[in-house]
Structure formats: C-alpha cells, structure tokens
C-alpha cells in the first residue's frame, strides 16, 4: 500500500499499520521531535528515502506549496512484522 496522510493523521495511520500488520510506503516528514516519530522508526524496515526539495514537489493545479523544504518529506517502508 501507499499513503501520504495529512500531518495530523500520521499517528493514527502508524497505529493502524501496527495493528493490521500491513506493509506500507508512507510519505511523511522526517521530524524526530514529534510524538509519533519513535513508532515510525520502529515500523521502518530500512532507511527512509529523502524526497528532493523542488518547487513542484507539492502542488495542485496552479497552487504550489509555499515551502516544501520545511516539510523534510521522506518515503518510509513500514511493516509491523519486521
């Protein structure tokens, strides 16, 4: 599966992965100070792939994210069975 949840839902998504035993590619920030970060790291099966900081990284039609670099997005491969 693949998921790119809104930031307020990351903890909920991580708990769902933990309970369901799913294998997921999760796009989320590399923010070590967040309360959900230890769970993210414990579910990770390998080092995350940091996404490149580009103006067109996050956009919808004519609307671009004002500062995609601030998010420090990464692709994480997660599994509760690791």
N, C-alpha and C positions, 0 to 999 in steps of 0.2 A: 504494500500500500504506500501511498504518498500523502503527506499532509503539510499544509502551510497555514496553521491556525492563527487567528488574531492573538496578539501577545497575552491579553487577559485570560485566554483559554488554554495556554500551554500546560499549566499544572494539571488541568482536568484531562487533557489529551495524554499526558505522560502516565497518569494513574490508569487510564483506560488501556494503554499499551501494557502496563504492568499486569493488570487483571486478566486481560484477554490472551496474553502470550503472543501477540501479533509481532510481525516483523514489518517495520515501517521506515521509510525515508522521510525524515522530518526536517522541514526548513524552519529554523528558529535562530534567534540571536545567541551569540556566544557571550553571555552575560553572567560571569561567575558569582556575582553578588546576589543574584535572585534566589528566592527560597526554593524554587523548583530545580535549580542547577545540579545539586547533588544527585537527584533522581535521574536527571537527564544523563549525567556522566555514568551512573551505574547501569543504565539501559544501553549505553553506547557499545557497539561491538567493534568499533575501530575509530581512529582519529577522525574528527569531522573534516569535511572539505569546505574551506572558507570560500564563500562566493565573492567574485570580483566586485569591487566598488565601481559602478558605472552609472552614469546618469539615467540610462534606460533599464536599470535593474528592476525597478518597481514603477510601473505606470499602467494607467487605464486610459486608452484613447489619448486625448490631449493632456491628461493630468499626470504629472510626474511627481514622485516623492521628493520633497524638498532637500532631504539629506540622507540618502541611502547608506552612506558610510557610517553614520551614527548607530545603525542597527547591528552592524557586525554579523551579518547573516551567514549561517553555515548549514550545510547539508549533513545531517546526522543519520547514520544507520543504527536503528534501535531494535532491540529484541529483549523480551523478558526471559527468554530461555538461554541467554548467553552465559 
